[in-house]
Amino acid sequence: MNMESGPMAAGDARCPAISTQDIIARDRVAAPGWVRSESYAFLGSEDISTDRYIDPDFARREMDSLWTRSWQFACREEHIPEVGDYQVYEIGRHSFIITRVAADDIRAYYNACLHRGTKLRASGSAGCASEFKCSFHGWSWHIDGSSKSITCPWDFPHVDPANNSLPQVRVQTLGGFVWINMDPDAPSLEEYLGAEALAHIEAWKLEDRYIHLHVQKSFPANWKLTIEAFMEAYHVIETHPQVAPSNADANSQYDVYGDHVNRFISCLGVASPHLEGRFSEQDILDQFTVGDASVLSEDRPQVGDGTARQAMADLFRTMFGAATGSDLGATSDSEMLDCFSYALFPNTYLFPGVSLPMVYRFRPDPKDHRRCIYEVFFLRPVPSDGSRPEPAEPILLTDEQSFCEAPGMDAGFGRILDQDTDNLFLQQEGIEASAKRGLTLGNYQEIRIRHFEQAVDRYVAMPPLRPGR
């Protein structure tokens, strides 16, 4: 037990219930080291200014100083498996063509013609190309970025084809993801993430998964409010009461790693400490909700003389393995069940667990800093026979649509996402109406928000970085 007793130093208080690590230590199939580690740090108790969520000048500073210097997930390698395959990635006013030039060479070009600036590929487009040609005047480039042709070259003696290659941004790959950074002087992706967080990511082998479902929705809330809504389990008991009987929310574990990574671990298969003693083990088993329930059978198992958590782990190991053609025999109970939420600054969440196998991506709406583009990707293990299914095409939802309306979305999980986004509408409006100009955060359960906003502050304090200018 991790009990509070007497005066405690700031940040030392914990939920007076069984800890996350004690829950995991009881599992039959032991968890790996990255699960059994802890890395909390007290970062202060000051309010977070609300100006950052409503001030258009703050949004401009983010676009000029934060997004131009940070590593961002642009696409998955499976989106561009063959030479010439490309996908357009955009953040604010910036647009990039991500393309595979060779088996081991992926590049990202600024998506603009060097003649009069026309986009070479439309927003949201993807495909396979032998060249990138401007639709306005026909200037073209090879897929390696070198100049291919200039219409009426006799009129451009001042343009040297050798110096007319498409400008590039930095590209790295990790875990099957393609990452880009506009800052030529930024640290490498490995340095940016730090050794400990990097070791965790490499252990997950996310390159051996594929996108089974991709859902995108835009709604009226600042991107930072949106990303922060998923950084804590403090809201579960009020916002998602239907999952509290099988979710250890108040005793979730929170960790920070360097400047750019933080996480929580929230255990499933045990009741919320808020509901202690109200549910039997069979009740807990009957009420669990997972992100990808399509692989589960209709009949819920019985606990018998065991625990709900163990019964869930055994069920998931068998059914997820059979449904995906994967061998999960050595996968720990915790990896089968628990919610591991890693935030990689500024806008990517990785969930490496099996029952919640997700990636989130958040981007500010380029036309309105009070709106956010939110994407959910569900990743499944690549079948053990080595075949790799095509990545799912994005499903675009309107403001009025429920996440439950996305084909393939589990209804229970879709409802959870709806509950979160309904809160965000009210929070954005409330912040703008409030006489209080700051957000008050818990020292432990909301440490990820403070860690994230401290990183935001460091970047917006930097001078603008306007690539190529």
KOLTIZA-411379 format. One line per 2 residues: number of its first residue (from 0); for each residue x, y, z of C-alpha. Coordinates in nm, 4 decimals. Layout:
NUM	X:Y:Z; ...
This chain:
0	0.0000:0.0000:0.0000; 0.1164:0.3527:-0.0780
2	-0.0490:0.5497:0.2029; -0.0251:0.9196:0.2796
4	0.0758:0.9782:0.6419; 0.1594:1.3151:0.7963
6	0.3036:1.6181:0.6177; 0.4483:1.5333:0.2798
8	0.6762:1.7166:0.0395; 0.5076:1.8713:-0.2644
10	0.4415:1.6053:-0.5240; 0.4893:1.3116:-0.2874
12	0.1194:1.2440:-0.2178; -0.0329:0.9383:-0.3861
14	-0.3744:0.7749:-0.3934; -0.4178:0.5760:-0.0683
16	-0.4878:0.2516:-0.2522; -0.2860:-0.0249:-0.4094
18	-0.0278:0.1215:-0.6471; 0.0044:0.0539:-1.0179
20	0.3319:-0.1290:-0.9624; 0.1808:-0.3472:-0.6893
22	-0.1069:-0.4429:-0.9203; 0.1354:-0.5349:-1.1995
24	0.3634:-0.7275:-0.9609; 0.0779:-0.9724:-0.8897
26	0.0349:-1.0709:-1.2558; 0.0973:-1.4291:-1.3617
28	0.3010:-1.3361:-1.6708; 0.5566:-1.0834:-1.5517
30	0.5929:-0.7409:-1.7122; 0.9157:-0.6247:-1.8808
32	1.1436:-0.3624:-1.7292; 0.9974:-0.0659:-1.9161
34	0.6604:-0.1381:-1.7525; 0.8065:-0.1814:-1.4033
36	0.9987:0.1476:-1.4043; 0.9001:0.4812:-1.2477
38	1.0215:0.8334:-1.3328; 0.8156:1.1047:-1.1640
40	0.9472:1.4548:-1.0918; 0.7757:1.7428:-0.9103
42	0.7694:2.0404:-1.1488; 0.5918:2.3101:-0.9456
44	0.2373:2.4092:-0.8502; 0.1877:2.7430:-1.0267
46	-0.1225:2.8033:-1.2376; -0.0927:2.7641:-1.6150
48	-0.1932:3.0833:-1.7972; -0.5059:3.0468:-2.0097
50	-0.3828:3.2997:-2.2675; -0.2068:3.0176:-2.4495
52	-0.5424:2.8623:-2.5418; -0.7191:3.1749:-2.6670
54	-0.4581:3.4312:-2.7795; -0.3975:3.4331:-3.1579
56	-0.0516:3.5831:-3.1026; 0.0441:3.2832:-2.8872
58	-0.0712:3.0525:-3.1684; 0.1436:3.2495:-3.4149
60	0.4477:3.2128:-3.1878; 0.3835:2.8376:-3.1670
62	0.3744:2.8101:-3.5445; 0.6922:3.0167:-3.5854
64	0.9017:2.8702:-3.3031; 0.7554:2.5385:-3.1819
66	0.6296:2.3557:-3.4901; 0.9351:2.4586:-3.6915
68	1.1747:2.3049:-3.4362; 1.0062:1.9855:-3.3131
70	1.0025:1.6263:-3.4404; 0.6602:1.5286:-3.5761
72	0.5062:1.2018:-3.6911; 0.4280:1.2647:-4.0595
74	0.3190:0.9182:-4.1782; 0.3866:0.5481:-4.1348
76	0.6411:0.3687:-4.3513; 0.3592:0.1416:-4.4683
78	0.1972:0.4482:-4.6275; 0.4909:0.4717:-4.8692
80	0.6186:0.1134:-4.9127; 0.7386:0.1422:-5.2752
82	0.9792:0.3791:-5.4487; 0.7808:0.6791:-5.5720
84	0.5038:0.6421:-5.3140; 0.4282:0.9711:-5.1425
86	0.1960:1.1279:-4.8878; 0.1343:1.4950:-4.8070
88	0.1735:1.5982:-4.4424; 0.0686:1.9436:-4.3238
90	0.1056:2.1392:-4.0032; -0.0476:2.4847:-4.0065
92	0.0695:2.6716:-4.3158; 0.3534:2.4247:-4.3736
94	0.3100:2.1450:-4.6278; 0.5464:1.8582:-4.7133
96	0.5658:1.5768:-4.9659; 0.6929:1.2645:-4.7876
98	0.8260:1.0187:-5.0464; 1.0324:0.7032:-5.0729
100	1.3287:0.7600:-5.3050; 1.4885:0.4191:-5.2476
102	1.4314:0.1177:-5.0259; 1.6281:0.2830:-4.7454
104	1.5841:0.6505:-4.8407; 1.2784:0.8561:-4.7410
106	1.2758:1.2303:-4.8047; 1.0439:1.5206:-4.7226
108	1.0200:1.8175:-4.9589; 0.8553:2.1538:-4.9046
110	0.5376:2.1212:-5.1064; 0.5790:2.4265:-5.3280
112	0.6947:2.4895:-5.6846; 1.0179:2.6901:-5.7040
114	0.8753:2.8952:-5.9917; 0.5725:3.0778:-5.8483
116	0.4918:2.8748:-5.5402; 0.2017:2.6525:-5.6462
118	0.1603:2.3388:-5.4367; 0.3001:2.0397:-5.6211
120	0.0531:1.8052:-5.4537; -0.2858:1.8920:-5.3041
122	-0.3511:1.8844:-4.9299; -0.4405:1.5367:-4.8071
124	-0.3230:1.3659:-5.1235; -0.1202:1.0459:-5.1570
126	-0.0163:0.8138:-5.4371; 0.2790:0.6999:-5.6456
128	0.4777:0.9386:-5.8668; 0.7611:0.9279:-6.1179
130	0.7950:1.3059:-6.0908; 0.6542:1.6057:-5.9045
132	0.5155:1.8427:-6.1646; 0.3531:2.1810:-6.1142
134	0.0008:2.1964:-6.2572; 0.0322:2.5705:-6.3300
136	0.3339:2.6036:-6.5622; 0.4736:2.2530:-6.5809
138	0.8047:2.2839:-6.3984; 0.8946:1.9354:-6.2719
140	1.1292:1.7510:-6.0383; 1.2501:1.3902:-6.0146
142	1.1433:1.2004:-5.7034; 1.4960:1.2519:-5.5637
144	1.4181:1.6256:-5.5653; 1.6523:1.7197:-5.8487
146	1.5270:1.9465:-6.1270; 1.3768:1.7558:-6.4222
148	1.2474:2.0249:-6.6571; 1.1686:2.3953:-6.6825
150	0.9089:2.5031:-6.9363; 1.0706:2.7407:-7.1891
152	1.4178:2.7175:-7.0357; 1.5424:2.9845:-7.2793
154	1.3522:3.2415:-7.0692; 1.5236:3.1368:-6.7464
156	1.8988:3.1607:-6.8085; 1.9271:3.2814:-6.4486
158	1.7958:2.9469:-6.3119; 2.0651:2.6810:-6.2850
160	1.9022:2.3341:-6.2808; 2.1860:2.2085:-6.0613
162	2.0775:2.4577:-5.7931; 1.7061:2.4153:-5.8481
164	1.6409:2.1058:-5.6343; 1.3407:2.0900:-5.4027
166	1.4317:2.2045:-5.0499; 1.4143:1.9282:-4.7896
168	1.3505:1.8920:-4.4184; 1.5147:1.6358:-4.1938
170	1.3672:1.2852:-4.1868; 1.4168:0.9944:-3.9466
172	1.2320:0.6681:-3.8953; 1.1535:0.4955:-3.5670
174	0.9046:0.2202:-3.4860; 0.7643:0.2195:-3.8382
176	0.6886:0.5935:-3.8176; 0.8353:0.8648:-4.0409
178	0.9351:1.1750:-3.8413; 1.0248:1.5169:-3.9803
180	1.1859:1.8315:-3.8397; 1.2187:2.1685:-4.0151
182	1.5129:2.2809:-3.8009; 1.8485:2.1829:-3.9557
184	2.0156:2.2389:-3.6180; 1.7712:2.0389:-3.4046
186	1.9020:1.7408:-3.2091; 1.8595:1.3977:-3.3645
188	1.5333:1.2176:-3.2926; 1.7223:0.9869:-3.0555
190	1.8626:1.2799:-2.8572; 1.5258:1.4551:-2.8637
192	1.3476:1.1557:-2.7058; 1.6262:1.0628:-2.4659
194	1.7862:0.7262:-2.3992; 1.5291:0.5887:-2.1533
196	1.2175:0.6716:-2.3556; 1.3925:0.5577:-2.6753
198	1.4656:0.2187:-2.5181; 1.0958:0.1800:-2.4326
200	0.9842:0.2626:-2.7872; 1.2366:0.0277:-2.9443
202	1.1188:-0.2547:-2.7157; 0.7624:-0.2319:-2.8497
204	0.8548:-0.3186:-3.2119; 0.5762:-0.0957:-3.3464
206	0.7300:-0.1393:-3.6910; 0.5683:-0.4854:-3.6771
208	0.2175:-0.3382:-3.6674; -0.0099:-0.1911:-3.9318
210	-0.2939:0.0637:-3.9339; -0.6210:-0.1258:-3.8985
212	-0.8432:0.1818:-3.8484; -0.7818:0.5568:-3.8967
214	-1.0414:0.8130:-3.7859; -1.0073:1.1925:-3.8067
216	-1.2269:1.4634:-3.6602; -1.1955:1.8405:-3.6258
218	-1.3708:2.0271:-3.3464; -1.3712:2.3653:-3.1689
220	-1.1019:2.3406:-2.9042; -0.7396:2.4537:-2.9017
222	-0.4935:2.1741:-2.9854; -0.3273:2.1984:-2.6432
224	-0.6543:2.1628:-2.4563; -0.7302:1.8611:-2.6706
226	-0.3966:1.6891:-2.6155; -0.4135:1.7586:-2.2398
228	-0.7569:1.5974:-2.2078; -0.5883:1.2606:-2.2623
230	-0.2906:1.3158:-2.0315; -0.4583:1.2137:-1.7077
232	-0.6998:0.9574:-1.5689; -0.8230:1.2049:-1.3064
234	-1.1339:1.2714:-1.5188; -1.2406:0.9081:-1.5577
236	-1.4706:0.8815:-1.2553; -1.6770:1.1843:-1.3656
238	-1.6490:1.1740:-1.7457; -1.6386:0.7974:-1.8098
240	-1.8252:0.6414:-1.5158; -1.9101:0.3369:-1.7269
242	-1.5441:0.2260:-1.7336; -1.4592:0.3024:-1.3708
244	-1.5650:-0.0455:-1.2493; -1.2731:-0.1964:-1.4424
246	-1.0206:0.0903:-1.4544; -0.7714:0.1798:-1.1823
248	-0.7941:0.5541:-1.2477; -0.6985:0.7426:-0.9298
250	-0.4010:0.5133:-0.8670; -0.2614:0.5413:-1.2205
252	0.1128:0.5997:-1.2472; 0.2633:0.9151:-1.4037
254	0.6170:0.9567:-1.5359; 0.8274:1.2155:-1.7180
256	1.1343:1.1496:-1.9329; 1.3585:1.4436:-2.0226
258	1.2016:1.7422:-2.1983; 0.9870:1.5736:-2.4619
260	0.8285:1.2492:-2.3358; 0.5848:1.1655:-2.0566
262	0.3479:0.8769:-1.9839; 0.0881:0.7259:-1.7609
264	0.0092:0.3621:-1.6849; -0.3543:0.2933:-1.6025
266	-0.4346:-0.0648:-1.5045; -0.7423:-0.2465:-1.6360
268	-0.9176:-0.5395:-1.4752; -0.9325:-0.3756:-1.1326
270	-1.1935:-0.1328:-1.0004; -1.1382:0.2368:-0.9506
272	-1.0331:0.3241:-0.5948; -1.3390:0.5537:-0.5922
274	-1.5551:0.2400:-0.6107; -1.3646:0.0150:-0.3731
276	-1.5751:-0.2731:-0.2419; -1.8753:-0.2064:-0.4663
278	-1.8050:-0.4602:-0.7400; -1.7269:-0.8292:-0.7421
280	-1.4519:-0.9723:-0.9597; -1.7206:-1.0999:-1.1981
282	-1.8763:-0.7497:-1.2136; -1.5376:-0.6069:-1.3101
284	-1.4910:-0.8679:-1.5804; -1.8406:-0.8078:-1.7197
286	-1.7876:-0.4321:-1.7625; -1.4482:-0.3921:-1.9240
288	-1.4122:-0.1769:-2.2363; -1.1259:-0.2046:-2.4845
290	-1.0258:-0.0088:-2.7901; -1.0431:-0.2954:-3.0406
292	-1.3238:-0.5194:-2.9206; -1.3968:-0.6556:-3.2675
294	-1.1697:-0.9527:-3.2042; -1.3492:-1.0614:-2.8862
296	-1.6237:-1.3202:-2.8649; -1.9781:-1.2309:-2.7659
298	-1.9680:-1.4488:-2.4563; -1.7930:-1.3000:-2.1556
300	-1.5857:-1.5509:-1.9555; -1.6290:-1.6409:-1.5919
302	-1.3812:-1.5474:-1.3222; -1.4141:-1.8732:-1.1315
304	-1.1764:-1.8759:-0.8358; -0.9346:-1.6275:-0.9973
306	-0.9410:-1.2532:-1.0596; -1.1044:-1.0451:-1.3291
308	-0.7659:-0.9098:-1.4311; -0.6190:-1.2560:-1.4876
310	-0.9275:-1.3787:-1.6714; -0.9116:-1.0734:-1.8999
312	-0.5418:-1.1249:-1.9700; -0.5935:-1.4903:-2.0593
314	-0.8926:-1.4074:-2.2794; -0.7124:-1.1276:-2.4646
316	-0.3993:-1.3337:-2.5205; -0.6016:-1.6084:-2.6880
318	-0.8485:-1.4017:-2.8878; -0.6239:-1.1164:-3.0005
320	-0.3627:-1.3681:-3.1025; -0.6086:-1.5752:-3.3047
322	-0.7772:-1.2739:-3.4658; -0.4518:-1.1106:-3.5748
324	-0.2555:-1.4254:-3.6544; 0.0066:-1.3292:-3.3964
326	0.1852:-1.5240:-3.1245; 0.1193:-1.3439:-2.7950
328	0.2227:-1.6293:-2.5703; 0.5182:-1.4413:-2.4216
330	0.3370:-1.1075:-2.3910; 0.2940:-1.0005:-2.0292
332	-0.0467:-0.9613:-1.8659; 0.0162:-0.5892:-1.8262
334	0.0963:-0.5407:-2.1960; -0.2172:-0.7382:-2.2846
336	-0.4434:-0.5277:-2.0632; -0.3171:-0.1936:-1.9476
338	-0.3324:0.1543:-2.0948; 0.0209:0.2831:-2.1558
340	-0.0043:0.6388:-2.2814; 0.3222:0.7966:-2.4013
342	0.3105:1.1591:-2.5197; 0.5921:1.2528:-2.7575
344	0.6123:1.6314:-2.7753; 0.4507:1.8110:-2.9357
346	0.1579:1.6151:-3.0785; 0.1863:1.2347:-3.0826
348	0.0601:0.9725:-2.8381; 0.1782:0.6139:-2.8577
350	-0.0238:0.3400:-2.6845; 0.1824:0.0192:-2.7108
352	-0.0590:-0.2090:-2.5257; -0.2491:-0.4867:-2.7036
354	-0.6046:-0.4073:-2.5886; -0.5562:-0.0327:-2.6566
356	-0.3241:-0.0457:-2.9593; -0.3492:0.3163:-3.0648
358	-0.1734:0.6271:-3.1868; -0.3168:0.9764:-3.1444
360	-0.2081:1.2800:-3.3449; -0.3166:1.6377:-3.2734
362	-0.2700:1.9378:-3.5041; -0.3917:2.2970:-3.4826
364	-0.6461:2.3910:-3.7455; -0.4549:2.6241:-3.9814
366	-0.7579:2.8531:-4.0137; -0.8618:2.8810:-3.6485
368	-0.6370:2.8415:-3.3420; -0.9488:2.7523:-3.1394
370	-0.9940:2.4346:-3.3437; -0.7981:2.1092:-3.3445
372	-0.7561:1.8252:-3.5944; -0.7563:1.5009:-3.3945
374	-0.6679:1.1603:-3.5400; -0.6935:0.8104:-3.3927
376	-0.5002:0.5220:-3.5491; -0.5575:0.1642:-3.4311
378	-0.2529:-0.0577:-3.4879; -0.2701:-0.4369:-3.5059
380	0.0245:-0.6780:-3.5101; 0.1408:-0.7852:-3.8541
382	0.0342:-1.1496:-3.9027; 0.2970:-1.4068:-3.8136
384	0.3082:-1.5238:-4.1776; 0.4761:-1.1911:-4.2627
386	0.1968:-1.0524:-4.4778; 0.1245:-0.6844:-4.4219
388	-0.2285:-0.5588:-4.4877; -0.2700:-0.2225:-4.6575
390	-0.3037:0.0672:-4.4104; -0.6616:0.1774:-4.3567
392	-0.7779:0.4897:-4.5367; -0.8754:0.7798:-4.3067
394	-1.2416:0.8135:-4.2136; -1.3295:1.1845:-4.1840
396	-1.6037:1.2768:-3.9373; -1.7923:1.6068:-3.9257
398	-1.8326:1.8135:-3.6084; -2.1797:1.6710:-3.5544
400	-2.0889:1.3056:-3.5997; -2.0170:1.0654:-3.3175
402	-1.6979:0.8612:-3.3172; -1.9339:0.5626:-3.2978
404	-2.0389:0.6394:-3.6570; -1.6933:0.5553:-3.7934
406	-1.7144:0.2089:-3.9555; -1.5035:-0.0341:-3.7546
408	-1.4999:0.1776:-3.4361; -1.5909:-0.0149:-3.1218
410	-1.9105:0.1433:-2.9894; -1.7937:0.1450:-2.6283
412	-1.4665:0.3135:-2.7134; -1.6374:0.5546:-2.9519
414	-1.8584:0.6673:-2.6661; -1.5491:0.7344:-2.4530
416	-1.4048:0.9581:-2.7252; -1.7377:1.1418:-2.7568
418	-1.7435:1.2052:-2.3828; -1.3918:1.3507:-2.3960
420	-1.4649:1.5806:-2.6878; -1.7955:1.6995:-2.5386
422	-1.5959:1.8220:-2.2390; -1.3553:2.0060:-2.4692
424	-1.6315:2.2186:-2.6219; -1.7284:2.3324:-2.2731
426	-1.3691:2.3839:-2.1594; -1.2747:2.6083:-2.4527
428	-1.5860:2.8203:-2.4020; -1.5373:2.8240:-2.0244
430	-1.1779:2.9430:-2.0437; -1.2820:3.2307:-2.2660
432	-1.5650:3.3245:-2.0265; -1.3680:3.2806:-1.7034
434	-1.2550:3.5600:-1.4712; -0.9726:3.3310:-1.3564
436	-0.6793:3.3562:-1.5964; -0.5048:3.0346:-1.5010
438	-0.5550:2.6570:-1.4833; -0.4811:2.4876:-1.1500
440	-0.3152:2.1457:-1.1790; -0.2680:1.8548:-0.9433
442	0.0936:1.7897:-0.8506; 0.0860:1.4213:-0.9417
444	-0.2162:1.3247:-1.1515; -0.1748:1.6245:-1.3838
446	0.2055:1.6318:-1.3982; 0.2026:1.5440:-1.7692
448	0.0108:1.8632:-1.8480; 0.2627:2.0751:-1.6574
450	0.5532:1.8922:-1.8230; 0.3955:1.9489:-2.1660
452	0.3230:2.3183:-2.1086; 0.6737:2.3818:-1.9774
454	0.8035:2.2439:-2.3062; 0.5616:2.4692:-2.4969
456	0.6934:2.7686:-2.3021; 1.0545:2.6853:-2.3838
458	0.9833:2.6714:-2.7550; 0.7635:2.9810:-2.7858
460	1.0335:3.1782:-2.6008; 1.2734:3.1041:-2.8893
462	1.3036:3.3415:-3.1856; 1.0986:3.2555:-3.4945
464	1.2496:2.9972:-3.7290; 1.1219:3.0497:-4.0808
466	1.2723:2.7741:-4.2933; 1.4405:2.8885:-4.6112
468	1.4219:3.2574:-4.5241
